[in-house]
Amino acid sequence: MKIMNIKDINAFFKMIDECKGKVELVTGEGDRLNLKSKLSQYVALANVFSDGKIDELEIVAYDKDDIKRLIDFMYMGS
């Protein structure tokens, strides 16, 4: 799933930390990084600091409750 226009990066990573299952970031090269890892979160942030928001991320979540949490986050406009 693609997550777009993340303006509150801290809230996004807090929500990721609260997920029960594995949540992965899919890079442009097709690699998958575990977003629950702080190191992977820093890698994701390295691409952000040009304007302070994340325009688009491709995320893979495996737990149905986590998928709902990600969708709810997108609709809340954070």
N, C-alpha and C positions, 0 to 999 in steps of 0.2 A: 504494500500500500504506500502511496505517496502522501507525505505530510507537507503542507505548504504554509508559508508565511508565519513562521514561529517568531513571535515578537518577544515573548518572555522566556528566554533560554533557560533561566534558573527553574522556572515552573515546569518546563518541558523535561529537564533532566530529573527533577524531583519526582515527576509522574513516572518516568522510566524506572527510577529506583524502586518505586512502589509496585511495579509489575511482579507477578509471581513467577512467570516463566522466562524463557530466553527471548530477548528482543535484539534484533540485529540491524545494523545499518548496512545497506548495500552500497558500495562505492561505485564510482563511474566505471571502474575496471571490472566490476562484478564480484569483488571480494566482499566477504561478510565479516563485519566487526561486531563483537558483543557490546551493545550499548550500555550494559550494566557495569562494564569495566570503566573505571575512571580514566584510564589511558585512552580508551577508544572515545570517550566523551571529549577529551582534550583534542584528539585528532579531528573530531567533528567540529569543534569550536575553532580550530585553526583556519578552517575555510569560511568562518563567519565574520571575523572581526573587521572586514572591510566596511560594513555598515551597521553592525550590531543586531542583525536579525538573520534567520535562516530562511531563505526563499523556498527551498524544496529539499526534502530528504526522502529516500526510499527506505522503508522500514519493513522488516518481517517479524511478526510476532506469532508464537505458536499456541499460546493459551487463549481460549475464547474470551475470558474475562479481560485479559490484557488488550485484545483487539478492540473490545468495547470501550475500554479506558482510552485507547488511542483515538478512536472515532469521537468519543465525547470531548476529548481535548481539542480536536480539530474544530468541532462545531462551537465550542465556547469562544473561539477566536483568539486564543492565546498565542 
